[in-house]
């Protein structure tokens, strides 16, 4: 069913311990789309991402992955839905006592019945896809910042997810390395047909690879605006969004 969104958020209430951050977050992400989630500090971007991947329970509304509710799923159905997506955390979150190859092997060891030789073949293929096969035996402390992000992306892709979530993939990287990560994300999405959802404020990355951007605003209680980077830069009715895309200062008002 090609018309089923990869992700659908319906009137989602975000927050922790019963305290809401945003009360009505609604949007769709189409299969194969590269979407950036934007918003001011403290608006709840990372919280929303934790709700989407089932790491934290939402306070209300529905979140569907290809038409299925991860939070409502149990047993084998939940295990299957957990394999629909891969997650790359901002720091990379690699295990320092394991080699790069061993880090990528972890999801394969936990979630597949493959014999060890096949698991290693798959892990090396993932490292090759991100241009890091020559660093398979290195430890995370021996990697550059860009290599750490690439290794984390390889691990997130280990189970061939249909959706890839990336939290600040360019954070802390120089412009050239960041552009290389952007090119990798775009090629992976296009070649593998993956949906990619990225939390980032890196304007160069947004302009380079985003099909669409979704701007969250806590005062608005949800999505303030969404569209292509160009349409948000030139046509958004909200001053804070135009200012963001034009790198301009603006008063504290959200519109």
Order of alpha helices (4+ residues) and beta strands (2+ residues): beta-beta-beta-alpha-beta-alpha-beta-alpha-alpha-alpha-beta-alpha-beta-alpha-beta-beta-alpha-alpha
